[in-house]
């Protein structure tokens, strides 16, 4: 057979294969800059996905992401509470650097500063369409809303869904007026910079997960011919728990399981939209939670599995969260990695990936693409700090985590709540200086401080340096590198 004939046969076979693949997946689309999808849930525990031991409910779409991508068992948030966690994700900075900590509510007059660069503004540099759907929680006044911080399209709620007058814990009051929580105005939804619905009801909250998932999928379809950044920030499974009526009772676990399965449905909608558009292979998808579960809510809270404590603490159950990443061809399918990384790393990683210029203001995160690929073996120069509000409580470097002496809230030996009404924390729990080897002691139960004084000294020095940068209320140190949050102008 001649060389020319072999060439013609090979060419025909290749053309046939490409045509077949195009017909199946629409993959003939030209490859351009990668799309970015970040899905962030609220108060979902480390063990609340199927591939990490979820019990009583299923998460097939999240599990699919893990199978087709990577699961990171040691992924962290910068603080174990809503606003602080979210600003770290969107800016690449520890929240204390930006003057943001805790959870911003309707009585506050501050939010994200206009000089800070969000992931949306970063992506806009490169011509990306940007969309945000769900819970914002970086300030509720117009100047702080996502429309003024880089998002072309946005729809959601300004802060947590329990920051409204009708919390289930007040259901025992007979007078409807008395049932309103004092100090909480009506919760609203926003569309861009405008108020869409000034008074959210329970019936509205039943539609949240479905609506935000539908809007996210529609955004993908509408922008499939250009690069885009999508931020889907589900308000659930933060209490009070709500699902569509059709989802009530779908899981064995109860209300919490029903909510997680509906959240998983919303993930499935986004993945289906990517598949239908033929752009899944050119899309980075990151799924994580903003902190651990609110444990005193008992059967309305998630699970930390083998971890210690939960939301509101800097023990692993508060700051270590589920994380799966899919990026076909660049993140190995089926990878399970224990290399630690944090939400502050997402910003610089995406900047490098899309070729965007980093902001001039200092960041705290690092490019974690090597970690995503499984080629980063937790270099010892990488370390992470865990603040609770303005107190530095712990630092991790490699396998070691050092807790500085501090008080914390605990549910150990406490009676958990049920049906949406919370139980009582022990607010007087305390830890001494404690060193843990997280490779051997994921539950932080064996204090090795006395056995490894040189490790304690090294991590303490790192802590001292960070206190002088970002401050620390317990030691009354004022940080030299703190920036101010945005403020509502005085009348």
N, C-alpha and C positions, 0 to 999 in steps of 0.2 A: 504494500500500500504506500502511495507517495506521501511525502511530507505535506504537500498541499492538501491532499484529501484528509489526512489526519487533522490538519489545522481547521478545515471546514467543519469536520464532524465535532471537534471540540468546541468550536465557536457556536455551533447549533445547539449542542447540549447545554452550554452555559447560558445561552439566550433563553432556552426552554426553562431551565431552572430558575432564572431570574424572573421570568414571566409568571411562573407558578407561584413563587414566593410573593410577588407583587399582588397577585390575585388574592392570596390568602391573608396577607397582613398589611397591604398598602405600603410596603416598605420601599417602593421605588421613589418615595419622597426624598428630595435632596437633603443630605445631612448638614445641618447648620449648627449654631451655638446650642448647647444643651438646655433643655427646659429644666426648671427647678420646682419641685413640689415639696413643701414642708407641711406635715400634718401633726398638729399638737393637740393633745387631749388635756383634760383638767382633772387632777387628782386620781389618775389611773395608777394602780400599784404595779410594782415590778413583776409580780406573778400573774398579772391580769391579761396575758395573751396566751394562746394555746401552746405555743412552743416554749413557754416558760412555766407551764404547769397550771394553767387556769382550770378551775374546777366548777362544774355546774353551768358552764356556758362555752360557746365556741367562737373562734375568731378566724374563719377560713381565709379571709382576704388578707389580714395581717400576716397570717402564717404563710400565705403564698408569697408575700413580699420577702419574708425570711428565707423561704426555699429558693427563690429566684435571686436573692441578694444575700445580705449578711445580717447576722444578729450580734449585737454588741452587749455583752453581759455586764460591763462595767462603764456604762454611760451615765453621766451626771448632769444635774442642773446646778446653777450657780447659787441659788437659794431655794429652800423648800417651801416657797409661797409664791402666789400668783404673779403679781406685777413685777417683782424682782426677777423671777425666773424668765418672764417673757422679754423684758428689756435686754437681758443677757443674750438670749437667742437672737434677737433682731439687731443687736449692735456689736456683738463680739466683745463686750466689756463686762467686768464684774459690776453688778448693779450699784455697789457702794462707790465705785468710781464716778457714777453718774448722779449720785445723790438720790438714788431710788432704792427703796427697800420695802419689804412688807407687801401689803395689798392696798391699793388706792381705792377709796370708797367715795360715795357721793358728797361727803363732807370736806373732801380735800381740794386744795386749789393748785396742785402741782401735777406735773406729768412729764413726758419726754421733751427734752429741750430741742428747740428748732435747729441747733447747731450739730446735734447728733445725727449720724447717717444710719438709716435703717437698711435692712436687706433689700427692701423695695427700691429705695433711692440708689443703692449700689447697682442693682440690676438695670434700673432706668438709664444709667450711664451707657450701657451697652445696647440700648434700644429695646429692652424687654417690656412687654405688657405686664402689668402687675395687678393682682387681685387678692383681696383678703375677705374671708367669710367666717363669722363666728365671734368669739370673745376677744376683745382688744385689751383692755385693762392697763393702758399706759396713760390714763388721763381721759376724762369724759367731756371736758369742755371742747368747743369746736377747734381751737388751736392745736389740740392734742390728738384729734381723731386721725385715723389712717389716711384719709383723703389729703391731709396736710403733711403727711410723712411718707410720700412716695407711691401711694396706691391709686391706680387709675380707677379701680372699681372696688367698692367695699360695702359690706352689709353685715350688721351684727349687733351685739350688745356691748355697752361701754365698759362693764365690769362684771364680776361674778353674778351668776343667776340667783344667788341667795341674798344679794343686796337689793332687796325689794320688800314690800310690806307684808307678804303673805307666806312666811316660812311655816312649814308643817309643825315646828315645835310650838307654835302658838295656837294650834288647833283646839286646845282645851278651853279657850275663851269662848263664851257663848255670844257675846256682843260683837258683831262684825267690826265695829270701830275699834274695840279693844284688841282684836286679833291683829291689827296692824302693828308691825314692829316700830317702836319709837325711833325717830331720826332717819327713817328711810323713805325717800320719795318714791314715786312710781318708777319702775324700771322702764327704759325706753329702748327701742331699736333705732339704729341709724342706717341711712343709705347715703354713702358719700359723706358730705358735711352737713346733711340735713337729718332731722328727726323723722323717721318713717312712721313709727307707732309710739305715741307718748305714754301708753299705759299697757305694758305687757301683762297678760293674764296667764293663768295656769294652762288654759287651752292653747295659748300661743307657745308656751314652753314645750308642750307636747309635740309641736311641729319643728322645734329648733333643729334637731339632728337631721331630720329629713330635708328641711329647707336648705340648711347650710351645705349639705352634701349635694343636693340638686344644683345649687348655685355654683358650687365648685366645679362640678362636671360640665355645666353649661359654659363656664369660663374657659375650660380646656377646649371645648368644641369651637367656641367663638374665636380663639386665638391660636388654633392649631397650625396656622400658616406663618407664624412668627414666633420667636422665642418668648417665653413667658415665665414669670415667677408667681406661683400660687401658694398662698398661706391659708390653710384650712385649720382654724382653731376651734375645735368643738368645745362648747361650754360644759358638756358632760364628760365623765360621770360625777362632776361636782354636785353636791346636794343643793337644793331639792331635786330628786331624780324624776325625770319625766320622759316618757316615750309616747309615740303614737299609740292610739288605742289598739291597733292591730298587732302591736309588739308586746302588749301586756301578757305576761305568762308564757312567753316563748321559750324561756330558759328554765333549767331546773333550779338555778340558784335563787331566783326571785327578781325583784326590781332591779338590783344592781346588774345582774346578768343580762336582763332584758335590755338595759341601757347599753352595755358593752356590745351586745350583738347588733344593736341598731347603729352604734358608732362604726362597727366593722362593715355594716352595709354601706355606710357613706364612703369608706375607703374603697369598697368594691365599685361604687359608682365612678370614682375618679380613675381607678385602674381601667375600667371598661371604656371610659372616654378616651384614655390614652391609647388603648388597643384599637379602638374603632378608627382613630385618627392616624394610626400607623406611626406613632411617635414615641411609643413606650421605650424603644431601644435607645432613644436619645434624650431620656428624661431621668434625672436624679430625683428619687423619692426618699424622703427621710420621715420616719414615723417615731414619735416619742411623746412623753407626758411631761407636764410642767412641774410636777413634784409627786411624792408618794401619796398614799391614801389617807383620808381624814378618819383615823382609826376609831375615834369615839362614836362614830355613827354606826358601828357594828355591821348589821346586815345590809346597810346602805353604803358601805365602804368596801374598798378593794382589799387585796392581799399583798403583803410584802414577801410572802414565801419564807425563806430562811433568814431574811434580813431583820435588823433590829429597828424598832419604833417606826414612825411614819411621818406624814406631813407635819411641818412646823419644827422638825428636829434635824440636826445635821448628822445623825446616825444614818446608816446606809438606807434604811427604809424610807427616809425623808428625801434624800438627794439622789439615790440611784434609781433610775427609771427604765422602763422598757424602751428599746431602740432597735429598729430594723431599718436597713438602707438597701435600696435596689438601684443599680446603675449598670445595666447590661454591658458586658465587655470591659468594664472598668472596676467593678466590685465583684469579686468571685462569688458565684452562686453557691449557697450552702455554707459559706464561711461562718464560723462561730468564733468570736474573738473576745478575749478578756483584757485587751489593751485598753486602759482607761482613756476616755476623752470626755468633753463637756460641751454644753450648748454654746459657750463662748467661742468654740472652735469652728462652728458652722459658718459664721460670717467670713473669716479669712479664707476658709476652704473654698467657698463659693466664689469669692473675689478672684482667687488664683485660677479657678476652673474656667471662668468666663472672661478672664482678662480685664477685670475692672480695677481701677485705681483705688487703693486703700485711702481712707480719710486721713487727714493730717493729724487729727486728735488721736491720742494713744489708745491702742486696743490691748486686750489681755489674751485673746485667743491665738491659736496657731493653725497653720494649714494642716489638716488631719487627713488629707487624701491618702497618704501612705497607710494610715491606720485603717481607713475604709478598704483599702486593697489587701490588707492583711500582711503588709510587709514591714510594719512598724512594731517593733517588739518592746514597747513601753520604755523608751530611753530614760535614764535616770535623771536627766536634766529637766524632764517634764514633771510639773507638779501642779496641784490644784488646791484652792483654798475654799473653805466652806464657812460662810458668814450666816448668822441668824440676825436679821435686822442689821444693827451696826456693831455687832460683836463677832470677832473672829473666833470660831469655835474649834476648827479642825483644819488639818492640811494633809494631803496625800502625795506621796512620791513613790512611784513604782508599786511594790506590794505593801508598803507601810502607810498606815494612817495614824496620825497623832491627834488625839482630842485634848484641847486645853481645858482646864477646870471650868465648868459652867453648869448652870441649872437648865432643866428642860422639862417639858410636859411628857407624861408617860401613861400608857394604858395597861402597863403590866399590873396584874392583880386587880384591875378595875373592872367594873361591870359595863360592857359596851351598850350603846343605845340600840334601838330597833324601830323599824317602821318610819324612819326619818327623823326621829327625836334622838338627840345625842346623849351619850353617857357622860360621866364626869371624869376628866383627867386627874391624875395626881400631878399637881402643879409644882410640887416641891422636890422632884427627883433631881439628883445632882451626880455629876461624874467628876472624879479626880483626873489628874494628868494620866492619860491612858494611851498606850501604844498597841496597835493591832496589826497582825499580819493577815491581810485580807485574802491572800492566796490560800491560807490554811484555816482562816477563822472569819468566814463571811458574815457571821452573826455578831461580831464584835463582843465576844464574851470573855476572852483570855487576855488580860492586860500584861503585856510584856515589857513595860517601861523599865522595870528594875533589871531586866536581863539584857537590855540593849541601850545603855546610857548614851552611847555614841550616836545612835539613830535619833534618840530623843533630842540630843543637843543639835544635830543637824537640822531636824525639822523645826525645832524651836527657833533657830536662827532664821529660817525661811519665814516663819510666822512673824517674828519681830520686824523683818524687812517689810512685809506686807502691811503690818500695822502702821508703819511710818508712811507708807504710800496712801493707804485708804482709810486709816483711822481705826479706832477701837474704843467703844464706850467703857468696857470693863476696866481697861487699863488707862482710860482717860487720855488716850493719844489722839491728837488731831492730825489727820492725814495731810500730806503735802501735795497730793495729786488728785484730790477730789474735785469734781466739777459740779456745778449747780444744776438742779433739774429746771425744767420750764415752770414758770409761774404765771398765774392769771393776773393781768395788770390790775393794780388797785384802782378803784373808782376815783 
